[in-house]
Amino acid sequence: MRVVITGIGVVAPNGVGVPDFTKALKTGKSGITFHQELKDLNFSCQIGGIPEVSDELKGKYFNKLQLRGFNSSGILYGCIAGIDAWKDAGFDNNPESELDYDTGLIFGTGTSSVDKFREAIYKVDEKQVRRLGSTVVLQTMVSGVSAYLGGMLGLGNQVTTNSAACSTGVEALLMGFDRIQAGRAKRMLVGSCSNHGPYIWAGFDAMRVMTYKHNDIPEKGPRPMSASASGFVPGAGAGAMVLESLDSALARNATIYAEVLGGEINSGGQRQGGSLTAPNSNAVQRCITKAMENSGITANQIDVINGHLTATVKDSTEIENWTKALNRRGANFPYINATKSLIGHCLAASGSIECVASIIQLKEQFVAPNINCEDLHPEIEALIGTSKIPANKVNREFDIIAKSSFGFGDVNSCVIFKRYKN
């Protein structure tokens, strides 16, 4: 059964909503800013990517009762992106609408609303723990985002949350894809989200995997594939997509952004060089080759890659894994871009935001620029050169883009999108 994408939504540090995000992709606009709070807390990395969501915008998605005591940026971002994707696909979120048993939801996250839990705990002492408040559970349970969205949209098929570190967003998409292909749903709303703030980002700062060298020039901080990369810049947000069987999409004359050909999810088992924080290269290469096999394509058919590429020491390894999996290098290598150069590393939300970025590029036929890698890492330059790492938007026709994500725990995912032609 063929599966297509009929709706997209995004809340990103450099653009909230598809129009603004698309413009930012085309122009290479950064969403990274300095945050005084991080400096006051003595963070080494004092910059980050936080989407701009006004109170007025919140009011368009949540009623006053829902916003009362609300303090989960991840759920907020996820609901905005999810509802936007739903509407973009041609549906509405009328609370009086009938329950839709043909549509389900898989919306992932990493850590749900640490801020909300801290806020609640600090209001009481241990003898008053029963007075944490009625809004705590829904905002701190990992499946809070899927619970909110499932109820807002009245979805009656499977409604759940997945969690696979930075691989979460692509994994959610492929899980929804599998459910439609198995005939268990006509449509699946898929995506992922991540909170922002010091209680989410502190652990990474302590691990010294975030950059500390660009606090005075935030937009220069995220430097995937750069020789001067010194760690990732944290970000937050959400991406969402409506997946639908082709038959269902055609029957209702829906706009089709792209076709999902297939993909692969695997783990390196923390063996053969893999660990909790480092990838098993053999497993990464297998994930890519199996994704192509499951999609019915060859390596030479991939035109563009949207990489994981976090601006850490593993960027060169990732590029090497791609060259080995595709058996392509130098001028024969596909174009590649790193969305994280514009938005930072949005953790659990990164895969879904970058999937939306990939779909936009495929639909509008351009390759988004990479910023901050004018000093290309010499190991990467030796593998693929500079011609396939555009510093400016490239307008060109292409048919297939591959999107990969790799996460803590040595988990991998790769999805293949194809331009839909009538």
N, C-alpha and C positions, 0 to 999 in steps of 0.2 A: 504494500500500500504506500503510495507516495504522500509525503508530508510537506506542507508548505507553511510559510510564515505570513500571517495576514494582519498582524498588528505589532507595533513596537512602542515602548515607552522608556524614558531614561531620566534619571536624576543624577547628574554628574557635577564634579567641582567646576567644570568649565562650561556648563550649560544645563539648565533644567528644562526639559521638554525637547522633543526631537528637532524642531527648527533651530533652536539656539545651539544645541549640541552639534548638529550638522554643520552649522556655520563655523563653530569652533574647530571642528575637525579639518575643514577645508583651509582655514586660515592659520592653523597651528597655534591657536590661542591656549595659553596655559591657565589652569585653574588653581595654581598653587599660591598661597599667601602666607604671610607671617602671622603668628598667633601669640600675643602677649602672654596669654595664660600659660603656654608651654614654657616660655622664658621664665615666668614667675615661679614655675615649679622645677626649675633647673634642668629641664630636658636638654639633652645634647642637640636633638633635632627640634627646632622651634618653628618649623613650617609644616604645612599640610594642605590637603585639598578638601574643603568643606563646601557642599552645595549651598547656594543662596536660596533659601525658602522663606518667604515672608509670611507674616501672620495672615495676610489677606489670601495668599495662595493656600495656606493650610485650611482656611475656612471654605474653600471650594471643594474640599475632599472629605472633611470631617465636620460633624455638627458640634455644637457647644458641649453637649454631654460627653461625646467621645473625647474631646480635647481636655476635659476636666481632669486634672491630675496626670496629664499625658507627658511623659518624658522619655520617649524612645525614638531617637532620631532614625534608627535603622528601620523600624516599623513604619515611621512616617514616610521615609524615602521609598520603601517597598510598596506601600499603598498608593502613593502618587504615581510611580512608574507603572504599577500593575493596572490601575484604573485607566491611565492614559493608553496603555496597550490595548485594553479591552474596548475602549471607545474607538480607538484607531482601527480596530478590526470591524467596526460597524455595529457594535452592541452598546447597550446602555446599562447603567447601574441603578436603575429604579428600585428602591427598596421594596416596592410592591410587586416586582416582577416574579414570574413563576420560577420555581426551583428548576435548575437546568441539570438534569441527570447525565447529559451527554458531554458536559464540560467539567474538567478537573483542574487541579492546581498543585504544582510542585514549586515551592518558593523557598530557597535556601538562605541560610545565614550562618555566621560563625558564633559570636557571643551576643546574646540578646540583652540589651539594655542594662549594662552594669551600673550606669548612672542612676537608673530608676531604682534598682535594688539598694544601692548605697543611700539614696535619698530616703527611702522608706525605713531602712534600718536605723539611720541616724535620728529619726524622729522618735524612736522608742528605745527603752532599755530592755534587757533580756526578760524582765518580769512582765513586760507589756507586749511581748512579741506577737500576741494575737491581734494587736491593733495596727499591724503593718499597713492595712488599707485594702480596699476592694479592687483597686486598679493594678496591684502589684503582679498578680499571677499572669494575666494576659500579656503584660509587657515584658515579663522576664522569662517566661517559658520560651524555649527555642522555637516552638511552632507558633509563637504569637503572631508573626507576620502572616502566615497562611490562615490562621484563625480569623484575623481581621479581614483579610481580603476575601476569603471564602464566604464570609457572612455579608460583606458589602455587595458582592456580586451574585450571591445566591447560587453557588456552584454545588452540584450534587454528586459529582463523580469523586474520585480520590482527591482529597485535600490534605496535603502534608508538607513537611519541611525536611530538606536534606542538609547535611553539613559535611563538607570535605575540604576544610581550609580554603586555600586560594583556588581550588578546583571546583568549588561549590556551584558556581553559575553554569559552567559548561556541563557539569554532571546533571544538574536539574533539567537542562534542556534535553539531554540525551535520555533521561528517564521518562520525560514526557513524550518524546519521540517514540520510544519503545512501546509506551502504553497505547498510542494511536495505531502504530503498526500492528499491534496484537489485536486490534479491533475492540479494545475495552473503553475507548473514548473517541469522540469525534474531534474534540478540541481539548487542548491543555494550555493553561496560562502558566508560563514558566519564568523563572528569574532568580535573582538573589539580591541581598541587601547587606549593608554593614553600617554600624553606628560609627560616630566620630567621637573624639575626645580623649583626654589623658588616661582615663581608666581602660580604654581599649588599646591605646598606643604605648603605654608605659612599658609593658613587657618587651616590646620590640626595641625600645630605646635602651633598655637594660641589656639586651642581647647584642647591642652595638651593630645592628644590621641597618640602621637608618642613618642617612647622611647628616653630618653636623657642619659641613663646610660652606653652606649656602644660605645661612640664616639671614644675611643681609641682602641677598638677591634670590628670593624664593623661586621665581619662575625658572631659574637655572638649576634648581635642585635635582629634579628627576633626570637622570642621564643614562638611560638604557643604551647599551652598546658603546659607551664612551670610555676612552682610556682614563678619564678623570672621574669616573663614577665612584662614589664612596658610600653607597648604600641607598636604600629606597626612601621615598618620601611618602608618609601615610596619607591615605585619602578615605573617603566615605561616599556612599550613594546607593544607587540601585539601578538595575536594568531589568526589563521585562519584555517578553515576546508571547504572542498568541500563536501556537502551533495548531494546525488544522489538516485534516485529510484533504487531499486535492479535490476529491469528489464533493465534499461539503463546501469547500471554498468556491468551486465552480457553480454549484447549485444556487448559491446566494449571490453570485457575481461579485465576490469580494476582491479587494485589491491584494495582489500577491507580491510580497517583497522579494522572496527568494524561496528556493527549495532546500530542504535539509536532506542531503543524500545519505548521511549516516555518520558514524563516529565510533569511538572506542573509549572505554574507561578501564584503567588497570592500576596496579600497584607494583612498586619495585620491591616490596617486602622488606625494605631496609637491609638489603643484601647487596653484594657486588658494588660497594661504594655508596649505596643508598643509606640514608639514616633518617631520623626524625625531621631533619632540616635540609638534607641534601638528596638529590635525585639519583636513582639507579639509572645510568645512561642506557643500559640495555633495555630496561623496561620502557623508558621514554621513546626510544626508537621503535620498539614493538608497538607501542600505543599509536604512533603515527602510521606505521605500515598497516596495522590492522584497521585503522580508521579508513585508509584508502581502500583496502580490500573490502570492507563492509559497505563502502559507498560505491563500489564498482568502477573505480577510476584508477588511472596510473599516475605515477609520480610526475610525469611530464605534463599532466593536465592541470596541475596546481599553478595558478597564475600569481596569487598573492598569499602571504602568510601574515596573520596577526598573532604575534608571538606573546609569550608570557613575559619575558624580558623585564626584570625588576630593577635593573641597575645595581646588581650585586656581582660578586666574582663568578657567579654561575651563568652569566650571559654568554660568555664564550663557549661554555659547555653546551648550552642550549642550541646555539648556532651550529656547532659541530654535530650535535645529534640530528639536526634537520638535514645537514649535508649528507650524513651517512644513511639516514632513513630514505631520503629521496634519490640518493646517488647523483646529486646535482651540486655544483659549486661554481664559483666565479661568475662569469657573465651568464651562465646557464641556470643560475639560482633564481627562484621567484622573487618578486618584490617582497619586501618585508617591512612591517611597521610595528612600532611599540606605542600603543595608546597611552601607556603609563608615563611617557615623556610629557604628556599634556595634563594628566589627571592624578598622577601619583599612583601608588599601589592601594587600591580600594579593598584589599583583603577579600573577604567572602563575596563582595559585590563585583570584584574585578572581572571575573569571567563573563558575567551577564552584561555589564556595561560594554566590555570589549566585543562581545557577540553583536550587540546593537551597533557598535561602530563598524564592525565587519559587514553587517547587513546593509547599512547605509552606503558604504563604499561600493558594494556590489550593485545595489539598486541604482545609484546615481553615477556609477562608472567613473570612479576616481580612486587614486591611491593616496591616502592621507599622509601628510609629512611627518617625519621624525624630527623633533627638536633636541638640541643639546648634545648631539653626537657628532659635531663637526670634527672633533678629535677622535675619530673611530679607533676602537681598541685594536691594537696591531694583530692580535690573534684572529679577530673577526675579519679584519681587512685581508688577511692572508687566505681566509676561507671563501669569502664572497665578494670582496671589494666594496667599492662605494656606490657603484651604479645602481644597485638594487636596494639601496637604503635612501630613499628620496628625502631631501631636506625641504622640498617644496611640493605642493600638491601636483600629482601627475594625472592628467586626464587621459584615459585610455579605455578601450573596450576590453573586458575580460569576463570569463565565465565562472571561475571557481576560486574561492578563498577558503583557506584552512585556518581555524582558530584553535589554539592550544592553551591549556592551563595546567600548571603543576603546583602541588600544594604540600605543606608540612605533613609529615606522615608518609612521605614518598608515594603520593597518589597523583595520578595523571589522567588527563582527559583531552580528547581532540575531536572536533566536529568539522564536517565538510559542508559548506554552503555552495549552492549553484544558482546562477542567474536563471530566473524563470522566464521562459519564452513560450508564448501561446502556440 
